[in-house]
């Protein structure tokens, strides 16, 4: 999945321009090193000077592409601003991993059904606006699932201020998607994480194994897997 502003990044970001410049100079230096003055119709002195200039240009371009410069530091056209996007919106790999993990627990149905507490559900655990008789295609479910996971992460990020490892974030996204971002944000789990007790936060997950006031074995299994994933990153 491309970033939403990928076209602007390619056309305006200094990092892209400098990488292209470095590639051009590096390519020219390779060409010059493989030819000679006679082929180019130059005197040996001019040829040597040309080779030196091109190689010097390649060196400078590589420094500009890799080191901090005033122009590069001031440019923000290709940057992901802090807090602008979450892990899932900014990383196709993280989104795919979350889809795989959460989808394995949610299951998929292209036809609306009632869950264990009687709520109409479709696709991968989607309940928003779902009613009896609703039908979706696999592609519609894929699109809906990804968008809702990104949405739930954004809602969780409004209350989860702690910086957590990627596996832990995936586990917490799975939990929030299942229990709701409102309940997640009011939880002791988030309070512990924000206080810096990440291990304690992970151990809160098994407490969320009830639906309709009773313990659900499937939820217990899911919370156990989420806790294991959460702790694996610590």
N, C-alpha and C positions, 0 to 999 in steps of 0.2 A: 504494500500500500504506500503510495507516494504521499509526502507531506502536502497539505492543501496549497501552500505557496511555492511549490517546486519550480514553477515557471519563472517566478520572480527571482528565486534563488539563483537559477541558471543564468539569468540575464543581468543581474545587478550585484550579486555577492562578490566581494573582493577576493575571497578565498578561491572561487571558481576561476576568476580572471587570472589570478597568479598561477594557479595550477596549469592552465592552458599556456600561459607565457613560458613557464618552466618546461613544458613538454615541447613547445616549438624550438626553443633554444637548444634543448638537449638533442632533439632530432637533427638540427642543423650541425651541431658539433659532431655527431656520429657520421653525417654525410661528409663533412670536411675531412674527418680523420681517415675515411675510406677512399678518398680521391687524391689528386695531386695537382700541382700548379699548371701543368700542360693542358689537362682536360678543361680547366676553367679559363685558360688563356691569360693567366696572370704570371707576373714575375715571381720568382721564389720569395722575394722579400714581401711583396704584396700579399701573397698567399699565406705566408707565416703570420702577417699582421691580421688578416681576415680570420684565420683560425683562432688566434689569440683572443680577438674581440668576441667571437661567437662563444668560445669556451668561457670567457669571463662573464658574458651575458647569461649563460646557462647557470653559472655558479651564483650570480646575484639573484636570478629568478628562483633558484632553489632556496636561498636564504629567505627571500621575501615570502615564499610559499609556506615556510616552516617556522620562521621566527616571528615574534611580535613586532609589528610596525605601527606607527601612528595611524595610518590610513586604515589598516586592518582592524585595529582596536576600536576605532570610531564607527566602523561600518556595522550595521545591525540588520542589513537586508537579508542575510542568510542565516541569522541566528534564531534559535528557539528561545524565546524569552522565558525567564523563570516564572513558573506558574501559569504560562499560557496554555500549555497542553499537558495532559497526564502521560503516564507511562504507555498506556495502550494506544492513545491517539498519536504518540510520537514514535512508536516502535512497532513495526509489522511483526517482528519476531515475538515480542512480548504479547501482542494481541493474539497471534496464532496459538501461543502456549496457553493463554488464558481460555481461549475458545475451546481448545482441546480438553483442558482440565475441567472447566465448568460444564461443558457439554457432556462429558462422560457421566456426570452426576445428574444433570437435568433430564437427559434423554430427549428424544424428539418425536413430536406427533404433528402431522400435517392437518389433522382434524381436531377441533376443540374438544377438550375433555375436562372433567371435574377432578381436581386434585384431592389429596387426603382430607382436606377440610371443606371440600365442596366448591372451591373457587375455579371458575372456568379458565382453562389454560391451553396454550397452543405453542407450537414450535419447540423452543428450548426453555420451557418454564415461563414463557411470557404470559402475563395476566392482564396487562393494561388494555382496557377496552375490548377484551375478548368476551364473546357471547356464544351461546349454544348455536351450532350449525356453521361456525366460521371454518374456513378452509384456506390453507396457504400452500404455496409451492416451496420446494426445497431452496430455491434461490431467494425467495422472499424471506424465508426463515434465516438463511445465512446473513442477509443484509440486516434484518431486524436484530439478530443476536449480537452482531458486532457493534451496532449503534447503541444498543441498550447497555452493553458491557462498558463502553466508553462513557456513556452517560452516568452510570452508577459509580464509576471511578471518579468522575468529576465531582459528583455529589459527596462522595466519601472524602475527597481531598479538601473539601471546605472545612472539615473538622479534624482530619488527620494531618497534623502539621509535622510530625516526626518524619525524618528521612529514613526509610526502611529498605532493606535489600529487595531485589527484584522478586525472588521466590516468595518472600513474605508478602509483598504487595499483591502478587497473583492470588495467594491464599486468602488475603483479606478482601480482594475484589470478588472472589467466589462467594465468600460469606455474606458480603453486603448485597450482592445480587440476589441471594437466596432469602435473606431476612429483611431486606429493605434498608436503604441508606439512612432513613430517619432513625430507625431502631439502632443501627450501627453507630451513628454519631452520638447517641445518648448513652452508649454502653461504657461499662468499666474498661473493656478491652481498649477502646480508643483513648481513654484517659490514661491508662497505664503506658500505652505506646508514646503518647505525647509527653509523658513524664520521663521517658527514657528507658522504661522497663519493657523492652521488646520481648524478652523471654516470658515474662509474666503475661503479656498481652496474648501471646500464642497459646498459652495454657488456658485462656478464657474461652477458646473456641468450642471445646466439648460441652460447655454449658448450654449452647444454643442447639439443643437436639429435640426440642418439643414443637409440636404443631397441634393447635386445638386443645392445649392443656395436657397433652400426653406425649410420652417419649416415643419417638419414631425411630425404628431401627435403621432405616435408610439415612436419616439425618445424623444419627450417632456415627455411622460409618463415614459419612461425608465430613463431619467435623473432625473425626480422627485423621482423615487424609489431609485435611486443610492444616491441622496442627502439625503433622509430620512435615509437610511442605514448608510451613512457616518456620519451624525450628531448624530445618535443614540449612537455612541461610545464615544462622547465627553462630 
